[in-house]
Amino acid sequence: MAVGEHKIAGSFSGRTGEAKALAAQEQALLSALALGAPVAFATDGARTYYVDAAASQAAGTIVPFEEPRTFSPAVLAGLLEGSADVAKDPTALAERVWQLIWHATKAEPKECLLTFVEIFVLKFLSDNLSSSILPANYSFYRLVGDPAQFRTETGMTEVEYYVTNIRPKIKSIFPDNTHCSDDKVPQLFGMTAVYSKTSIINGFVFLQNSDRQTHESYNQTFRSMVQAFNDFGPLTRIDPEFKLRLYETFLRRSARQQRLGQFFTPRNVVRSMVRMAQLNRLPEGAVVLDPASGVGGFILEPLMWGDSLEGNLRITSGQPQRKVRTIGLDVDADLHILAKANMLLHIAELVRAPSTTPAALNKAMAETFVLMEDNKTLGALLQPPVDSVDVILTNPPYVTRGSAIYRETIKNVVGAKNGKILKDYYGKAGLGVEALFIRYISGALRPGGRAFVVVPQGLLNRTEPGPKQQLLDECNLLASIQLPRNTFFNTAQKTYILVLEKRHTAADPRPDVLCGLARSIGETLDWRRTPTPESNDLADVAEVFVARDSCAEDSPSDIPVVKIVAPDNFTADDRWDVLRFWSDEELVELGESSLPVDRSSFIEETRANLEQLIGDLDAAQSELEQLTSGRMAEVSLGDERYFSVRSGTRITTKQIQDHPPKADDPTDSVPVYSCFKDDKIVKGYASRDWLKSQYREVHRRFTNEVAIYPAFPIEKRPSVTVNANGASVGKVFVRPADCLLTDDVIAVQPLAEAGLDLDYLSVALQSSVTAGGFLYEAKLFTTRLKELSVQVPVDETGAFDLEQQKRIASATKRFEAIRTRLSDLGQWSADARVV
């Protein structure tokens, strides 16, 4: 394998040292070539030079290996097999070891995972650290060999030796309480200092009562694990896909997935969210944060991708350096350990680099992962950053039932945290832990900063307006993307990705909202998680988001799972889910249907939805009773002091189709509204120029004069319309200005000085029309509509109370949203494929 020249100590020092070192390398190289050895080396005991024999022969000069190499078994095996630079996939190894641990202990998946990672880290460090850092007696390879000989040499079994000798050594190399030397990290959270409180290992399932006791009965299983790792070979080059999917191996085999699944986000979801975040565009010194980081996927995986943060972390002169600060927080010490171990795997090449020291690695991990356990209930919520984070990527925990303990804990926090009194700061956040995290996120972002957050659908459908309004006051909603059911291992609930952007001022215009309907995420949604790269709607949605965000000329415009929706569809009173923007026909064409759900999950989800709906109904009833209990005045629609009531204009579908808007002039498009059951449906879009060019003549009977009127008058003011024909007769909608109304609707326009709110008028008028019993058989005409009256709140002077109108309209809109959710729940219950 290698030929070496051993010279007298100090030979390579002094004035002639360099020439002697070169001569020694040449001697070694000639012998290595003669013997067919791939490596030549020369040493004087203090310095060692390693020469690539084949490369030197080809070049005709000495060619050193790129890095100093310790001849560990891993290096020798790689040279012998010629596989040193081949990335290996340890998935099969993880499967085998998982089975060994579980069959021997029946431990929880989290404990099995911690144990596997602990031995994996030992093997990884033994294959990548030099013997000066991890001497042979503390290496993984000390555990390999004949068990009888091992007991003779050490007086104990391999598992006992590992617990009493090797384990403490690893913890001394990666000690507890490493100080975070980057002052910007604690400053972000209003803290004076941050310490990484754990080592990189602390979850060995074969321990008994303490860190230093085990039992020899575990030795056979432990030896089988060691042998499995040894048979696999070196862990010097690890397949990137394995780094991404290490935790899936344990999760998908578990019958009790929810305990581990609480902190697991599927890799394909992480990839698409990171893609949308476009982290490679961040300036130097920017901050990327995950306040519920778990095993660290959102923080670590960007380091592996060229279109993200590849090469972001460097080690120079024993100090970690980062262009962009990437910080992950968690309250669970075990997850903190897993995240740090995960980091070593993700930066394997950096671990092996000659410029890297254990101290630098410890500092890098201390700057990257922060254990927030001062308050075990609140975790990261205790120390909220304020207006200081550029990007947040996170999948926070979501719990509604039992979340009152969080409120109570916040109420009892004494004093300010990072300048904020928490009971006030989180006071309007709404129900559930996820709502507290949304408040945390909106406050943490700097102006222009963005958050990419996984939330349950229930959060988007809650009718309580306060939390949504607070979020809208601070942020714009850029995207709402529905993920397929069973995206997450531990829940069949539907989940969403919300994309938020911090507003600079209250006057900022709100952008359109990208709505996504991801039916697939690039892998099957069963426990096997088989890759299906050809089927990944989520990746397609992410690409549309990036293209629109960068104003790319070739931005995809025909993706059926994406719709661009006006921001006024996402107010504090609206649902923020997106299925409503696709018609039934479109959903059928997309093949959007629910995956099978087991009975237990069906019951759990139904109960959760019903509990939430009951709470929202109680709140809506109380609010509406209070709002409508004041003074009211009855106003007739025929009263011309307040209303103008008229029919729309006759226009045919053919006329609309024959005169479409100019393709190159967006101002030429005028929407035409008619009598449809959904307010978003239009009869079509007509050319403004053509509409304005059309006139009609009216002959006056007695004077023979001819009056000229526009044939298709475009509405100058917003109005309330009532469908006068068809199956949806009596439906009331608010229509904007600058549209055309057909003669199948009746327009009701309050006079400018009347003091009537359009949204309230639509609510009050709908009540009157419904009470009047106008059905398809009883068509509604202008004269009949003028006979109706509406109730309008008035103040103490008898004047119309405009603010009270707006409050009632807002509350009624939320009530209607609850009705829609009840209907959706009933439809889901009928359509669910329960197994």
MILO-759018 format. One record per residue (C-alpha): residue number from 1; chain; y, x, z. Coordinates in steps of 0.001 Angstrom, whole numbers, plus 500000, padded with zeros to 6 digits. Last residue first. Layout:
// MILO-759018
NUM/A/Y/X/Z
...
This chain:
// MILO-759018
835/A/502329/440324/505669
834/A/505536/438311/505262
833/A/506963/438185/501753
832/A/510375/436778/502607
831/A/511627/434054/500233
830/A/511888/431157/502677
829/A/513199/433315/505537
828/A/515648/435027/503179
827/A/516891/431644/501962
826/A/517371/430437/505523
825/A/519159/433644/506450
824/A/521391/433364/503381
823/A/522315/429785/504273
822/A/523144/430787/507818
821/A/525170/433715/506437
820/A/527087/431337/504199
819/A/527850/429069/507133
818/A/529066/432087/509126
817/A/531363/433063/506243
816/A/532742/429525/506253
815/A/533634/429969/509929
814/A/535365/433241/509103
813/A/537485/431502/506500
812/A/538250/428766/509010
811/A/539531/431329/511530
810/A/541810/432933/508925
809/A/543140/429580/507745
808/A/543797/428506/511348
807/A/545687/431731/512083
806/A/547709/431478/508880
805/A/548712/427889/509630
804/A/549714/428912/513144
803/A/552012/431566/511667
802/A/553617/429037/509298
801/A/554413/426414/511947
800/A/555913/423547/509902
799/A/559015/422301/511644
798/A/558765/419585/514311
797/A/561066/421386/516738
796/A/558185/422244/519097
795/A/556187/423795/516273
794/A/554195/422042/513595
793/A/550588/422287/512453
792/A/549888/420604/509082
791/A/547390/417756/508529
790/A/546853/416943/504872
789/A/547251/413667/502996
788/A/545529/412187/499967
787/A/547048/409599/497628
786/A/548373/412363/495377
785/A/544774/413340/494634
784/A/544046/409885/493234
783/A/547032/410056/490883
782/A/546034/413540/489695
781/A/542483/412500/488896
780/A/539234/413228/490718
779/A/536006/412080/489227
778/A/533892/409742/491321
777/A/530364/410119/489891
776/A/530608/413886/490345
775/A/531503/413379/493971
774/A/534783/412707/495786
773/A/533861/411510/499279
772/A/537378/411209/500677
771/A/536394/413242/503753
770/A/535525/416135/501444
769/A/538890/415883/499678
768/A/540766/415771/503003
767/A/538872/418719/504481
766/A/539308/420742/501278
765/A/543045/419993/501408
764/A/543333/421395/504921
763/A/541497/424605/504023
762/A/543320/425085/500700
761/A/546644/424374/502406
760/A/545875/426997/505041
759/A/545239/429646/502402
758/A/548363/428593/500510
757/A/550659/428765/503550
756/A/553283/426007/503681
755/A/556931/426537/504588
754/A/558252/423977/502099
753/A/561011/426219/500722
752/A/558938/427603/497861
751/A/557551/424196/496919
750/A/553862/423808/497550
749/A/551824/424048/494344
748/A/548797/421842/493836
747/A/547022/422389/490529
746/A/544382/419956/489345
745/A/541349/421371/487580
744/A/539385/420372/484476
743/A/542626/420564/482473
742/A/542294/424346/482376
741/A/544359/426719/484532
740/A/545829/429915/483019
739/A/546579/432984/485145
738/A/549653/435022/486066
737/A/549904/433756/489653
736/A/546845/433820/491827
735/A/544456/430908/492463
734/A/543425/429514/495843
733/A/540319/427337/495616
732/A/539251/423770/496438
731/A/535952/422227/495344
730/A/536326/418481/494889
729/A/534206/418238/491743
728/A/531578/420985/491653
727/A/529078/419100/489495
726/A/531694/418504/486792
725/A/535298/417408/486914
724/A/538479/417511/488964
723/A/538070/420894/490652
722/A/540990/421223/493049
721/A/543412/424104/492654
720/A/545784/425722/495138
719/A/548580/427668/493493
718/A/550079/431092/492998
717/A/553330/431171/491013
716/A/554272/431758/487376
715/A/551173/430139/485937
714/A/550808/430826/482218
713/A/551671/427783/480126
712/A/549257/427213/477224
711/A/550881/425031/474557
710/A/554375/426153/475533
709/A/556771/423243/475021
708/A/558964/422143/472073
707/A/560736/418788/472287
706/A/561135/416639/469160
705/A/563818/413959/469148
704/A/563020/410565/467669
703/A/565387/409105/470279
702/A/563257/406179/471481
701/A/559712/407607/471552
700/A/560416/411272/472243
699/A/558108/413359/470106
698/A/556385/416258/471940
697/A/555603/419378/469908
696/A/553203/422036/471120
695/A/553623/425803/471225
694/A/551383/428863/470851
693/A/552860/432365/470655
692/A/552732/432874/474425
691/A/548962/432319/474492
690/A/548475/434782/471601
689/A/550496/437511/473322
688/A/548653/436957/476597
687/A/545271/437318/474915
686/A/542586/435284/476650
685/A/540022/436097/479323
684/A/537099/433792/480048
683/A/536019/430661/481872
682/A/536241/432650/485089
681/A/533775/432788/487974
680/A/535099/434315/491203
679/A/535962/430966/492797
678/A/532324/429876/492665
677/A/531422/426237/491959
676/A/533130/426289/488559
675/A/535864/423923/487377
674/A/538156/426119/485250
673/A/540080/429363/485516
672/A/541359/431387/482543
671/A/542136/435044/483230
670/A/545008/436570/481205
669/A/544535/439987/479542
668/A/547388/441531/477529
667/A/548440/443851/480363
666/A/545221/445890/479895
665/A/546346/446937/476382
664/A/543846/449011/474378
663/A/541176/446307/474128
662/A/543686/443624/473105
661/A/542834/440436/474946
660/A/540445/437949/473280
659/A/541666/435271/470851
658/A/538612/433705/469176
657/A/536653/433626/472434
656/A/539431/431815/474298
655/A/539945/429308/471485
654/A/536182/428782/471285
653/A/535962/428069/475021
652/A/538529/425321/474591
651/A/541957/424972/476151
650/A/543483/421812/477668
649/A/546041/422707/480306
648/A/545926/422050/484046
647/A/546745/418802/485812
646/A/549738/418335/488057
645/A/550794/418170/491702
644/A/554119/419696/492830
643/A/554371/419501/496577
642/A/556787/419516/499519
641/A/559734/417248/498812
640/A/557636/415616/496098
639/A/555559/413772/498704
638/A/552467/412743/496743
637/A/550376/415315/498600
636/A/551119/413300/501733
635/A/551933/415176/504934
634/A/550512/414348/508361
633/A/552089/416382/511158
632/A/550120/418217/513822
631/A/550852/419275/517401
630/A/548353/421599/519044
629/A/544582/421271/519508
628/A/543791/422818/516118
627/A/543989/426477/517208
626/A/542089/425992/520471
625/A/539279/424020/518913
624/A/539092/426531/516065
623/A/538834/429528/518410
622/A/536213/428009/520713
621/A/534077/426874/517814
620/A/534397/430232/516038
619/A/533402/432181/519181
618/A/530372/429975/519780
617/A/529405/430259/516115
616/A/529721/434063/516216
615/A/527478/434298/519289
614/A/524950/431950/517726
613/A/525038/433962/514500
612/A/524411/437242/516344
611/A/521494/435800/518253
610/A/520121/434279/515061
609/A/520362/437563/513180
608/A/518637/439519/515955
607/A/515908/436879/516269
606/A/515309/436911/512520
605/A/515134/440715/512460
604/A/512646/440886/515336
603/A/510508/438040/514031
602/A/510308/439533/510539
601/A/509636/443009/511953
600/A/506701/441642/513978
599/A/505401/439647/511056
598/A/505355/442607/508658
597/A/507846/442775/505815
596/A/506926/442914/502138
595/A/509724/444140/499876
594/A/512550/441751/499070
593/A/513565/441002/495538
592/A/516185/442310/493134
591/A/514539/442256/489714
590/A/517806/443349/488132
589/A/517613/440446/485681
588/A/517037/438014/488542
587/A/520015/439469/490386
586/A/522166/439113/487271
585/A/521186/435473/486837
584/A/521932/434715/490468
583/A/525374/436252/490030
582/A/526223/439624/491553
581/A/529346/439932/493733
580/A/527714/438116/496656
579/A/525201/440951/497108
578/A/528026/443139/498387
577/A/528194/443115/502185
576/A/531674/443288/503650
575/A/531947/439683/504719
574/A/535537/438593/504755
573/A/538009/437746/507540
572/A/539238/441323/508101
571/A/539820/441637/504366
570/A/537337/442951/501829
569/A/537735/440733/498761
568/A/541423/441699/498654
567/A/540278/445213/497705
566/A/539438/444205/494111
565/A/535809/444840/493151
564/A/534160/447499/491005
563/A/530521/446587/490434
562/A/527546/448942/490367
561/A/523827/448160/490029
560/A/524163/447273/486339
559/A/525524/450732/485416
558/A/527534/450166/482224
557/A/530749/452023/483001
556/A/529569/455585/483582
555/A/532608/457896/483898
554/A/532880/459963/480708
553/A/536638/460437/481086
552/A/536165/461702/484638
551/A/538785/460408/487039
550/A/537398/462683/489807
549/A/536796/459743/492120
548/A/535459/457603/489291
547/A/532928/460285/488329
546/A/531955/460921/491947
545/A/531408/457218/492681
544/A/529457/456713/489448
543/A/527264/459696/490348
542/A/526603/458263/493810
541/A/525577/454902/492318
540/A/523096/456675/490039
539/A/521671/458665/492970
538/A/521233/455417/494908
537/A/519507/453770/491960
536/A/516744/456363/492062
535/A/513682/455590/489973
534/A/512763/458546/487745
533/A/512697/460800/490804
532/A/509829/458808/492317
531/A/508699/461017/495217
530/A/505874/459559/497342
529/A/507184/458415/500705
528/A/503647/457933/502046
527/A/504751/455562/504810
526/A/505971/452979/502296
525/A/509401/452999/500656
524/A/508407/454990/497592
523/A/510783/457769/496665
522/A/513909/458207/494545
521/A/516187/455900/496528
520/A/515475/452492/494997
519/A/517081/449058/494722
518/A/520575/450396/495311
517/A/523164/447625/494908
516/A/526530/449369/494919
515/A/530037/448004/495368
514/A/532896/450382/494557
513/A/536059/449017/496163
512/A/539389/448980/494349
511/A/542131/451050/495937
510/A/544516/449863/498664
509/A/548162/450685/498161
508/A/549644/452890/500920
507/A/552410/451100/502855
506/A/550641/451424/506220
505/A/550866/455185/505817
504/A/548520/458097/505140
503/A/545380/455962/505169
502/A/542074/457463/506280
501/A/539329/456989/503676
500/A/536110/455083/504293
499/A/532760/455026/502484
498/A/530222/452597/503932
497/A/526531/453160/503235
496/A/524557/450039/503985
495/A/521429/448945/505821
494/A/519020/446073/505488
493/A/516755/445777/508486
492/A/513111/446785/508032
491/A/513485/449391/510753
490/A/511922/452638/511954
489/A/511127/454458/508761
488/A/514493/453905/507122
487/A/514829/452781/503503
486/A/512602/449863/504508
485/A/514918/447322/502807
484/A/516853/448819/499943
483/A/520291/450325/500555
482/A/523452/448303/499955
481/A/526516/450343/499033
480/A/530039/449494/500213
479/A/532641/451828/498762
478/A/536263/452948/499125
477/A/537353/450942/502178
476/A/540818/452119/503101
475/A/541445/453264/506646
474/A/543714/452965/509689
473/A/544885/449337/509620
472/A/541657/448420/507835
471/A/539600/449716/510769
470/A/541720/447798/513269
469/A/541396/444705/511091
468/A/537639/445077/510936
467/A/537387/445446/514716
466/A/539686/442452/515412
465/A/538262/439974/512883
464/A/535090/438906/514760
463/A/533107/437370/511907
462/A/530273/439874/511866
461/A/528879/440345/508380
460/A/529488/444063/507904
459/A/528013/445043/511273
458/A/524944/442912/510561
457/A/524235/444925/507403
456/A/523400/447920/509570
455/A/525577/451022/509114
454/A/525171/454409/507411
453/A/528515/456235/507267
452/A/530304/458353/504683
451/A/533728/459181/506131
450/A/536773/460516/504329
449/A/539938/462381/505228
448/A/543182/461500/503428
447/A/545064/461358/506717
446/A/542880/463192/509288
445/A/539717/461418/510341
444/A/538830/461152/514043
443/A/540362/457735/514716
442/A/538408/455989/511961
441/A/535228/457768/513036
440/A/535406/456959/516754
439/A/536131/453311/515920
438/A/533110/453261/513613
437/A/531102/454931/516394
436/A/532034/452166/518827
435/A/530970/449575/516238
434/A/527624/451346/515850
433/A/527055/451029/519587
432/A/527236/447267/519314
431/A/529897/444603/519569
430/A/533557/445075/518657
429/A/535803/448158/518546
428/A/538920/446508/519966
427/A/538950/448284/523346
426/A/537584/451620/522100
425/A/540877/453502/522538
424/A/542039/451294/525389
423/A/538917/451793/527520
422/A/538864/455412/526352
421/A/542291/456459/527562
420/A/543052/459039/524855
419/A/544653/462488/525098
418/A/541474/464385/524274
417/A/539797/462369/527020
416/A/542281/460744/529383
415/A/541559/459902/533013
414/A/538557/458296/534677
413/A/535736/456845/532601
412/A/534664/453575/534273
411/A/535602/451261/531394
410/A/533730/453487/528957
409/A/530576/453141/531069
408/A/530892/449356/531172
407/A/531374/449147/527442
406/A/528388/451400/526825
405/A/526249/449376/529242
404/A/527137/446251/527247
403/A/525033/447638/524382
402/A/521922/445917/525693
401/A/521389/443985/522475
400/A/523674/445290/519768
399/A/522062/448633/518936
398/A/522845/450898/516024
397/A/522563/454661/516278
396/A/524968/456615/514063
395/A/523982/457754/510563
394/A/526643/460326/509788
393/A/528755/462264/507318
392/A/532356/462726/508437
391/A/534787/464643/506235
390/A/538228/466132/506859
389/A/538401/465843/510654
388/A/541631/466192/512669
387/A/543367/462856/513232
386/A/541939/462613/516778
385/A/538585/464009/517914
384/A/536764/461717/520354
383/A/535367/463284/523550
382/A/533258/460666/525386
381/A/531915/459071/522178
380/A/529910/462261/521527
379/A/527412/461365/524264
378/A/528309/457963/525704
377/A/525258/457241/527852
376/A/524286/460750/528919
375/A/527861/461643/529870
374/A/528304/465407/529998
373/A/525592/465524/527341
372/A/527499/466467/524195
371/A/525311/469282/522830
370/A/527257/471036/520085
369/A/525604/472315/516915
368/A/527432/474499/514379
367/A/529525/476887/516445
366/A/526685/477562/518884
365/A/524293/478020/515943
364/A/526567/480623/514358
363/A/527040/482384/517696
362/A/523285/482561/518253
361/A/522789/483910/514736
360/A/525447/486554/515330
359/A/523776/487611/518582
358/A/520416/487782/516827
357/A/521939/490227/514319
356/A/522476/489751/510589
355/A/523798/492548/508342
354/A/520286/493506/507239
353/A/519626/489988/505870
352/A/516424/488346/507122
351/A/518156/485546/509024
350/A/520516/485091/506050
349/A/517579/484473/503720
348/A/516133/481943/506148
347/A/519395/479971/506397
346/A/517792/476510/506189
345/A/514853/477558/508342
344/A/517142/478952/511057
343/A/519175/475736/510973
342/A/516092/473623/511580
341/A/515436/475586/514751
340/A/518998/474794/515843
339/A/518598/471120/514946
338/A/515266/470900/516743
337/A/516837/472344/519893
336/A/519738/469874/519779
335/A/517247/467088/519176
334/A/515450/468059/522377
333/A/518766/468215/524258
332/A/519671/464631/523275
331/A/523420/463861/523352
330/A/524191/464972/519816
329/A/526961/466615/517835
328/A/526906/468406/514478
327/A/529702/470653/513229
326/A/530313/472206/509808
325/A/533458/474320/509693
324/A/534330/475176/506091
323/A/534927/478741/504893
322/A/532543/480031/507520
321/A/532197/483434/509159
320/A/529571/484468/511688
319/A/530304/487755/513468
318/A/528099/490855/513745
317/A/530203/492907/511362
316/A/530035/490170/508722
315/A/527549/487290/508769
314/A/528113/484582/506157
313/A/527968/480767/506162
312/A/529420/478764/503231
311/A/527046/480328/500700
310/A/525961/476931/499362
309/A/528464/474321/500546
308/A/528232/471505/497962
307/A/527596/471636/494217
306/A/525420/474747/494670
305/A/523185/472997/497171
304/A/521377/474569/500112
303/A/524226/474717/502646
302/A/524837/470988/502069
301/A/521433/470452/503736
300/A/522496/471818/507093
299/A/525195/469485/508426
298/A/523973/466146/507067
297/A/520380/467051/507984
296/A/521092/468178/511535
295/A/518009/467183/513528
294/A/519967/464433/515296
293/A/523552/464654/514045
292/A/525233/461753/515807
291/A/528877/462870/515605
290/A/528365/464461/512166
289/A/531446/466491/511292
288/A/532824/468454/508328
287/A/536030/470343/509165
286/A/538317/472118/506677
285/A/539343/475718/507351
284/A/539335/476694/503684
283/A/539980/473729/501418
282/A/537314/471107/500610
281/A/536321/470645/496960
280/A/532780/471977/497477
279/A/532253/469151/499968
278/A/532026/466558/497206
277/A/531395/463721/499738
276/A/529604/461636/497100
275/A/526952/464334/496680
274/A/526549/464606/500451
273/A/525853/460871/500598
272/A/523364/461130/497728
271/A/521475/464028/499303
270/A/521382/462460/502775
269/A/519856/459288/501317
268/A/517238/461352/499491
267/A/516467/463246/502692
266/A/515646/460119/504650
265/A/517798/459876/507809
264/A/516021/460542/511106
263/A/517610/460235/514521
262/A/516394/456818/515626
261/A/513277/457390/513563
260/A/511723/459526/516281
259/A/511374/456727/518781
258/A/511091/454082/516056
257/A/508026/455580/514477
256/A/505482/454603/517021
255/A/502441/454480/514749
254/A/503246/457983/513592
253/A/502058/459609/510402
252/A/505337/458987/508562
251/A/507380/460644/511266
250/A/505460/463882/511506
249/A/505565/464838/507856
248/A/509021/463292/507495
247/A/510385/465927/509871
246/A/509658/468819/507531
245/A/511060/467026/504492
244/A/514286/468877/503684
243/A/513002/472292/504683
242/A/509864/471528/502702
241/A/511941/470764/499611
240/A/513668/474129/499933
239/A/510296/475910/499553
238/A/510176/478665/502156
237/A/510354/482384/501341
236/A/509476/484679/504241
235/A/506953/482437/505961
234/A/504027/484769/505222
233/A/500439/483537/504948
232/A/498828/480118/505263
231/A/495713/481525/506873
230/A/497816/482879/509748
229/A/499455/479493/510349
228/A/496085/477725/510398
227/A/494633/480449/512641
226/A/497445/480017/515146
225/A/496889/476245/515201
224/A/493144/476685/515673
223/A/493869/479172/518475
222/A/496024/476553/520219
221/A/493285/473938/519883
220/A/490734/476322/521384
219/A/493140/477482/524077
218/A/494012/474096/525533
217/A/491238/474391/528116
216/A/492903/477648/529224
215/A/495569/475677/531006
214/A/499345/476060/530847
213/A/502016/477257/533237
212/A/505287/479088/532574
211/A/507729/476321/531612
210/A/506566/474114/534425
209/A/504107/471410/535368
208/A/501645/471700/532490
207/A/502539/473141/529113
206/A/500371/472379/526095
205/A/502970/470076/524483
204/A/505430/472917/523948
203/A/508905/471478/523480
202/A/511602/473938/524385
201/A/512394/476259/521496
200/A/515708/477295/519891
199/A/517348/478066/523243
198/A/519557/475545/524963
197/A/523059/475150/526395
196/A/525161/476055/523393
195/A/528441/476457/525242
194/A/531796/474928/524311
193/A/535133/475728/525950
192/A/538445/474134/526960
191/A/537678/470722/525506
190/A/540000/468368/523602
189/A/537346/467588/521011
188/A/538764/469607/518124
187/A/539994/472246/520536
186/A/536361/472964/521475
185/A/535579/473881/517838
184/A/538859/475613/516970
183/A/538220/478284/519592
182/A/535383/479797/517539
181/A/533608/481924/520162
180/A/531035/479275/521046
179/A/529422/480728/524159
178/A/525640/480919/524261
177/A/524362/479030/527292
176/A/520602/479421/526787
175/A/519191/482521/525151
174/A/517919/483161/521634
173/A/516468/486665/521989
172/A/515666/485956/525653
171/A/514116/482606/524728
170/A/511865/484307/522201
169/A/510798/486790/524896
168/A/510096/483997/527394
167/A/507731/482374/524870
166/A/505911/485580/524042
165/A/504903/486614/527538
164/A/503778/483877/529964
163/A/503380/480932/527575
162/A/501981/482927/524641
161/A/499633/484903/526873
160/A/498329/481694/528422
159/A/497698/480193/524972
158/A/495978/483380/523812
157/A/493658/483519/526799
156/A/494101/485979/529661
155/A/493156/489471/530872
154/A/495215/491136/528157
153/A/492912/493641/526461
152/A/489581/492069/527426
151/A/490897/488551/526702
150/A/492063/489667/523243
149/A/488726/491370/522552
148/A/486927/488145/523334
147/A/489353/486084/521235
146/A/488902/488275/518101
145/A/492111/488370/516100
144/A/495551/486782/515830
143/A/497712/486212/518919
142/A/499519/489550/518603
141/A/500362/488449/515069
140/A/502859/485891/516343
139/A/504920/488770/517701
138/A/505680/489595/521293
137/A/503419/492652/521534
136/A/504579/493730/518061
135/A/508230/494036/519062
134/A/510737/491302/518105
133/A/514168/492904/517701
132/A/513081/496467/516887
131/A/510088/494995/515082
130/A/512447/493567/512469
129/A/512897/489825/512157
128/A/511566/487872/509158
127/A/507811/487367/509480
126/A/507720/487321/513282
125/A/510730/484993/513270
124/A/508983/482523/510953
123/A/505726/482696/512892
122/A/507513/482015/516186
121/A/509653/479299/514545
120/A/506544/477558/513206
119/A/504972/477799/516645
118/A/507951/476017/518237
117/A/508364/473627/515310
116/A/504775/472417/515674
115/A/505248/471870/519394
114/A/508546/470021/518970
113/A/506998/467773/516313
112/A/504001/466926/518438
111/A/506333/466113/521333
110/A/508451/463835/519109
109/A/505380/462185/517664
108/A/504198/461182/521154
107/A/501144/463038/522416
106/A/497533/462057/521757
105/A/496785/465564/523139
104/A/493985/467206/521160
103/A/493904/464745/518263
102/A/497695/464840/517974
101/A/498034/468604/518035
100/A/495279/469280/515496
99/A/496412/466470/513186
98/A/499991/467735/513142
97/A/498690/471251/512490
96/A/496892/470097/509342
95/A/499800/468064/507989
94/A/502283/470864/508709
93/A/500061/473374/506904
92/A/499785/471019/503901
91/A/503577/470817/503818
90/A/504030/474611/504058
89/A/505490/474948/500534
88/A/505917/478570/499497
87/A/508868/480142/497676
86/A/507672/483160/495680
85/A/509698/486344/496296
84/A/507081/488227/498302
83/A/504246/486923/496147
82/A/502809/490130/494629
81/A/499695/489491/496678
80/A/499631/492980/498223
79/A/503399/493122/498534
78/A/503584/489697/500175
77/A/500731/490517/502522
76/A/502392/493777/503528
75/A/505711/492069/504216
74/A/504069/489310/506268
73/A/501844/491751/508152
72/A/505014/493529/509270
71/A/506067/496709/507547
70/A/509726/496512/508534
69/A/511891/496477/505467
68/A/515475/497653/505019
67/A/516972/495491/502261
66/A/517423/495726/498511
65/A/514419/497969/498046
64/A/515467/501403/496865
63/A/515356/502515/493221
62/A/515065/506333/492813
61/A/515474/507267/489172
60/A/513597/507026/485880
59/A/514304/503286/485693
58/A/510726/502174/484981
57/A/509212/504614/487487
56/A/511760/503611/490114
55/A/511055/499888/489600
54/A/507310/500470/490007
53/A/507708/502585/493163
52/A/510255/500439/495018
51/A/511541/502944/497597
50/A/512042/502432/501328
49/A/514325/504842/503246
48/A/513903/505259/507007
47/A/516456/506710/509402
46/A/515967/507749/513014
45/A/512368/508939/512921
44/A/513006/511342/510055
43/A/511693/508882/507497
42/A/510694/508687/503833
41/A/509139/505708/502145
40/A/507202/504891/499014
39/A/505961/501389/498176
38/A/503858/499888/495356
37/A/500910/502310/495836
36/A/499107/503330/492639
35/A/497833/506576/494180
34/A/499631/508895/491771
33/A/502699/506681/491783
32/A/502795/506721/495589
31/A/502407/510495/495640
30/A/505311/510990/493241
29/A/507411/508459/495199
28/A/506822/510147/498546
27/A/507973/513491/497227
26/A/511009/511888/495546
25/A/511911/510092/498787
24/A/511715/513385/500668
23/A/514025/515050/498130
22/A/516567/512226/498503
21/A/516509/512475/502290
20/A/516927/516246/502122
19/A/519954/515874/499831
18/A/521555/513337/502182
17/A/520937/515451/505267
16/A/522501/518651/503928
15/A/525809/518309/505789
14/A/524410/516661/508870
13/A/521633/514120/509357
12/A/518514/513410/507311
11/A/516444/516086/509025
10/A/517325/514780/512480
9/A/513737/514460/513627
8/A/511396/516522/511460
7/A/510179/514712/508354
6/A/507522/512038/507802
5/A/506937/511437/504077
4/A/505363/508058/503382
3/A/502904/506496/500967
2/A/502491/502734/500849
1/A/500000/500000/500000
